């Protein structure tokens, strides 16, 4: 069986039916996973914002601090999520 992608003219993108849930959207488990990772997503967006702001200029000391803080926030958030996942896994020493 061949799955034919759909074109979504409203968002001007192609949608693959395999990626959709039964009702055309993400499942409850997928939404829970996204919600769980939302702090990391937001930290990465913040880091990306800093990087974009520095594309067309030479970074000052303050810019370097902002970038360093944003990177550290991403790393701290990843560490927290990893530790939470490790604590939730039984039998991991």
C-alpha positions in Angstrom: 0.0 0.0 0.0 1.5 3.3 -1.1 0.9 6.3 1.2 0.4 9.5 -0.8 1.3 12.8 1.0 -1.4 15.4 1.3 -0.9 19.1 0.5 -2.1 21.5 3.1 -2.8 24.8 1.2 -3.5 26.8 4.4 -0.1 26.1 5.8 1.6 25.5 2.4 3.2 22.3 3.4 2.9 18.6 2.7 1.4 16.3 5.3 2.3 12.6 5.4 -0.7 10.5 6.6 1.7 8.2 8.5 2.6 11.0 10.8 -1.0 11.8 11.8 -2.9 10.1 14.6 -6.3 8.5 14.0 -8.1 11.8 14.1 -5.5 13.7 12.1 -3.6 15.1 15.1 -1.0 14.0 17.6 -2.0 11.3 20.1 -2.3 12.0 23.8 1.0 10.3 24.4 2.7 12.5 21.8 1.2 15.6 23.4 2.4 14.5 26.9 5.9 14.0 25.5 5.9 17.4 23.9 4.7 19.0 27.2 7.4 17.1 29.1 10.1 18.5 26.8 8.6 22.0 26.6 11.2 23.5 29.0 14.0 22.2 26.7 12.2 23.4 23.6 11.8 26.9 25.0 15.5 27.0 26.2 16.6 26.0 22.7 14.4 28.7 21.1 15.9 31.3 23.4 19.4 30.2 22.5 18.5 30.3 18.8 17.1 33.9 19.3 20.5 35.0 20.7 22.4 33.3 17.9 20.2 35.0 15.3 20.7 38.4 16.9 24.4 37.9 16.6 24.5 36.9 12.9 25.2 40.3 11.4 27.5 41.9 14.0 30.6 41.2 16.0 29.5 40.0 19.5 30.3 42.3 22.4 31.2 41.0 25.9 27.5 41.3 26.8 26.4 39.4 23.7 28.9 36.6 24.6 27.5 36.5 28.1 23.9 36.2 26.8 24.9 33.4 24.5 26.8 31.6 27.3 23.8 31.9 29.6 21.5 30.6 26.9 23.7 27.6 26.2 24.0 26.9 29.9 20.3 27.0 30.3 19.9 24.5 27.5 22.5 22.2 29.1 20.9 22.5 32.5 17.4 21.8 31.1 18.7 18.7 29.3 20.4 17.5 32.4 17.2 17.9 34.4 15.1 16.0 31.8 17.7 13.3 31.6 17.8 12.9 35.4 14.0 12.8 35.5 14.0 10.1 32.9 16.7 8.1 34.7 14.8 8.4 38.0 11.6 7.2 36.3 13.3 4.1 34.9 13.2 1.2 37.5 16.3 -0.9 37.9 18.8 1.7 36.7 21.8 2.0 39.0 
